């Protein structure tokens, strides 16, 4: 029986490159925030990582509320938010044409449950 002096890792590298290509291709099809919302424009914006989007609350132009891209009523959302930890990261994505009352209701719900780590999605104005 012949003894192996070295291990050939080229097939392993080939497999890993194929798996990497598959992951990159499928990742491009997955998009965060499937609900179409025209977010307000701001002169300054701060970028944040996608892992910070653990809890995404969306309000559309006509006032419909979504929790992680699933429609919810305000009562269901209140029950859900009550179970969250105080340091939970929350992202608000509110349509620019929605009523200000919808935005205030959501921020009031966060304040009532003492959730202070809230980010608001905006789009940077062009030319600034």
Secondary structure, 3 states (H helix, E strand, C coil): CCCCCCCCCHHHHHHHHHHHHHHHHHHHHCCCCCCCCCECEECCCCCCCHHHCCEEEEECCCCCEEECCEEECHHHHHHHHHCCCCCCCEEEEEECCCCHHHHHHHHHHHHHCCCCCEEECCEECCCC
